[in-house]
Amino acid sequence: MEDEQSRQPGDEAVRLCEEAPRRNLAKKQLNRFDGQETKGSKFITSNGSDFSDPIYKEIAITNGCINRMSKEELRAKLSEFKLETRGVKDVLKKRLKNYYKKQKLMLKESNCTDSYYDYICIIDFEATCEEGNPPEFIHEIIEFPVVLLNTHTLEIEDTFQQYVKPEINTQLSDFCISLTGITQDQVDRADTFPQVLKKVIDWMKLKELGTKYKYCILTDGFLEAKPN
């Protein structure tokens, strides 16, 4: 017996057409996009843009099948999905169409997420600074924090945080200490940037980023990732 949960919503388009009685389409044709019936033998087509996405073509086919169903068939199908079965035929058709459309679009959204990254590494560096931000001042990273965000659960799975010892301007200004909250003692006891960077890379390897899992880096503005 087919597993109900493994059944894909898009498969219903074929099943509906097979189950619905065949009608004489010479007198009654379907609008391929919205599924509305039109009288006469002329085939109504929609704009090409309506079919730019295969999902909407499948929805249109399903709508056409629903239009050819009897009231009893509509009620049976609605009952199968535990939906309300009361109402006139047009209401039943609209209810069933909305159900299939919603299911198909949800499936599309779910499939699209597979192409995105599994994790986002969120980085917000702190760096040496002077009041007034003089243009000749060379900024150095003094804190390397990383937050690992799972894109599927939207939960923070882990964090990495290390202070970094500056090598050019080794003494933090009072302005820098006040702005960042990082003390001189913290950076004096820290490793230099190359050493901390190696620890970050080792941490990312431990999390299997770039091997088992796809990831990207998210920073607070281009200056965070801009090379000197």
C-alpha positions as CSV (number, residue, x, y, z in Angstrom):
1,M,0.0,0.0,0.0
2,E,1.3,3.4,-0.9
3,D,2.5,5.5,2.0
4,E,0.3,8.5,2.3
5,Q,3.1,10.7,3.5
6,S,5.4,9.8,0.7
7,R,2.8,10.8,-1.9
8,Q,3.8,14.1,-3.6
9,P,1.0,16.7,-4.2
10,G,2.0,17.1,-7.9
11,D,1.2,13.4,-8.5
12,E,-2.5,14.2,-8.0
13,A,-2.7,16.0,-11.3
14,V,-2.4,12.7,-13.1
15,R,-4.5,10.8,-10.7
16,L,-7.3,13.3,-10.9
17,C,-7.4,13.2,-14.7
18,E,-7.5,9.4,-14.6
19,E,-10.3,9.4,-12.0
20,A,-12.5,12.1,-13.5
21,P,-14.8,11.1,-16.3
22,R,-13.8,12.1,-19.8
23,R,-16.0,14.8,-21.4
24,N,-16.4,16.0,-24.9
25,L,-13.9,18.8,-25.1
26,A,-14.9,19.9,-28.6
27,K,-17.7,22.0,-27.0
28,K,-16.1,22.7,-23.7
29,Q,-12.4,23.8,-23.5
30,L,-10.3,24.9,-20.6
31,N,-8.3,28.0,-19.9
32,R,-4.9,26.4,-19.2
33,F,-3.9,29.0,-16.6
34,D,-6.9,29.4,-14.2
35,G,-8.8,26.3,-15.1
36,Q,-12.0,28.1,-16.1
37,E,-14.2,26.5,-18.7
38,T,-15.0,28.3,-21.9
39,K,-17.7,27.4,-24.5
40,G,-16.9,26.8,-28.1
41,S,-14.1,25.0,-29.9
42,K,-11.5,27.8,-29.6
43,F,-8.6,26.8,-27.3
44,I,-7.9,29.7,-24.9
45,T,-4.2,30.1,-24.0
46,S,-2.6,32.3,-21.5
47,N,0.5,34.5,-21.7
48,G,3.8,32.7,-22.1
49,S,4.9,34.1,-18.8
50,D,2.3,32.1,-17.0
51,F,4.2,28.9,-18.0
52,S,7.7,30.2,-17.1
53,D,7.5,28.0,-14.0
54,P,6.5,24.3,-14.4
55,I,4.8,24.4,-11.0
56,Y,2.0,26.7,-12.4
57,K,1.6,24.5,-15.4
58,E,1.0,21.5,-13.1
59,I,-1.5,23.6,-11.1
60,A,-3.3,24.5,-14.3
61,I,-3.5,20.9,-15.4
62,T,-4.9,19.9,-12.0
63,N,-7.4,22.7,-12.1
64,G,-8.6,21.4,-15.5
65,C,-9.1,18.0,-14.0
66,I,-11.0,19.4,-11.1
67,N,-13.3,21.3,-13.5
68,R,-14.4,17.9,-15.1
69,M,-15.2,16.3,-11.8
70,S,-18.8,15.7,-10.6
71,K,-20.1,17.0,-7.3
72,E,-19.8,13.6,-5.8
73,E,-16.2,13.2,-7.0
74,L,-15.3,16.6,-5.6
75,R,-16.8,15.7,-2.2
76,A,-15.0,12.3,-2.2
77,K,-11.7,14.0,-2.9
78,L,-12.2,16.7,-0.3
79,S,-13.1,14.1,2.3
80,E,-9.9,12.2,1.4
81,F,-7.9,15.3,2.5
82,K,-10.2,15.9,5.5
83,L,-11.5,19.1,4.0
84,E,-15.0,20.6,4.3
85,T,-17.4,18.9,1.9
86,R,-20.4,21.2,2.2
87,G,-21.3,23.8,-0.4
88,V,-22.4,24.1,-4.0
89,K,-20.2,22.7,-6.8
90,D,-18.4,25.9,-7.6
91,V,-17.4,26.3,-3.9
92,L,-16.2,22.7,-3.8
93,K,-14.1,23.1,-6.9
94,K,-12.5,26.3,-5.6
95,R,-11.8,24.6,-2.2
96,L,-10.0,21.7,-3.9
97,K,-8.1,23.9,-6.3
98,N,-6.8,26.0,-3.4
99,Y,-5.7,22.9,-1.5
100,Y,-3.7,21.6,-4.4
101,K,-2.2,25.0,-5.2
102,K,-1.1,25.5,-1.6
103,Q,0.4,22.0,-1.4
104,K,2.3,22.4,-4.7
105,L,3.7,25.8,-3.8
106,M,4.8,24.6,-0.4
107,L,6.6,21.7,-2.1
108,K,8.3,24.1,-4.5
109,E,9.5,26.3,-1.6
110,S,10.8,23.2,0.2
111,N,12.7,22.0,-2.8
112,C,14.2,25.5,-3.3
113,T,15.7,25.5,0.1
114,D,17.8,22.5,-0.8
115,S,19.9,24.8,-3.0
116,Y,20.7,27.2,-0.3
117,Y,23.5,27.0,2.3
118,D,23.2,24.7,5.3
119,Y,25.0,27.2,7.6
120,I,25.7,30.9,7.8
121,C,28.9,32.0,9.7
122,I,28.0,35.4,11.1
123,I,31.1,37.5,11.8
124,D,31.2,40.8,13.6
125,F,34.9,41.9,14.0
126,E,36.0,44.4,16.5
127,A,39.1,46.4,15.6
128,T,41.5,49.0,16.9
129,C,40.2,52.5,16.4
130,E,40.9,56.2,17.2
131,E,38.4,58.9,18.0
132,G,37.5,60.8,14.8
133,N,38.7,57.9,12.7
134,P,41.8,59.5,11.1
135,P,42.3,58.3,7.6
136,E,46.0,57.3,8.1
137,F,45.1,55.0,11.1
138,I,45.6,51.3,10.3
139,H,42.8,49.2,11.9
140,E,43.6,45.8,13.2
141,I,41.2,43.1,14.3
142,I,41.1,42.6,18.1
143,E,38.2,40.3,18.4
144,F,37.2,37.4,16.0
145,P,33.7,36.2,16.9
146,V,31.7,33.7,14.8
147,V,28.1,32.6,15.2
148,L,27.1,29.4,13.4
149,L,23.5,29.6,12.3
150,N,21.7,26.5,10.9
151,T,19.6,27.8,7.9
152,H,17.1,24.8,8.2
153,T,16.2,25.3,11.9
154,L,17.2,29.0,12.2
155,E,18.9,28.1,15.5
156,I,22.4,29.0,16.6
157,E,24.3,25.7,16.8
158,D,27.7,27.0,18.1
159,T,29.9,30.0,18.5
160,F,33.6,30.8,18.3
161,Q,35.2,33.8,20.0
162,Q,38.8,34.8,20.4
163,Y,40.5,38.1,21.2
164,V,43.4,39.1,18.9
165,K,46.6,40.8,19.8
166,P,47.3,43.9,17.5
167,E,50.9,44.1,16.1
168,I,51.0,47.6,14.7
169,N,49.2,49.8,17.3
170,T,49.6,47.5,20.3
171,Q,48.2,50.0,22.8
172,L,44.4,50.4,22.7
173,S,43.1,54.0,22.9
174,D,40.7,55.0,25.6
175,F,38.2,55.6,22.8
176,C,38.6,52.0,21.5
177,I,38.3,50.5,25.0
178,S,35.1,52.5,25.6
179,L,33.6,51.7,22.2
180,T,34.3,48.0,22.0
181,G,34.4,47.0,25.7
182,I,37.7,45.1,25.1
183,T,40.5,45.8,27.6
184,Q,44.2,46.1,27.1
185,D,44.8,43.0,29.2
186,Q,42.5,40.9,27.0
187,V,44.4,41.7,23.8
188,D,47.8,41.4,25.6
189,R,47.1,37.8,26.5
190,A,45.6,37.0,23.1
191,D,47.2,35.3,20.1
192,T,48.1,37.3,16.9
193,F,45.7,37.3,13.9
194,P,47.4,34.4,11.9
195,Q,47.2,32.2,15.0
196,V,43.5,33.0,15.7
197,L,42.6,32.6,12.0
198,K,44.1,29.1,12.0
199,K,41.9,28.3,15.1
200,V,38.9,29.5,13.2
201,I,39.7,27.4,10.2
202,D,40.2,24.3,12.4
203,W,36.9,25.0,14.1
204,M,35.1,25.2,10.7
205,K,36.7,22.0,9.7
206,L,35.5,20.4,12.9
207,K,32.0,21.5,11.9
208,E,32.5,20.0,8.5
209,L,31.8,23.3,6.8
210,G,32.8,23.2,3.2
211,T,33.0,19.4,3.1
212,K,29.7,17.9,4.3
213,Y,27.8,21.2,4.7
214,K,27.6,24.2,2.4
215,Y,28.1,27.6,4.1
216,C,28.6,31.3,3.5
217,I,30.1,34.1,5.5
218,L,27.9,37.0,6.6
219,T,29.5,40.2,7.9
220,D,28.3,43.6,9.1
221,G,29.1,45.6,6.0
222,F,31.9,45.4,3.4
223,L,34.5,46.9,5.7
224,E,34.4,43.7,7.8
225,A,35.8,41.6,5.0
226,K,37.8,44.3,3.1
227,P,41.5,43.4,2.9
228,N,44.0,46.0,4.0
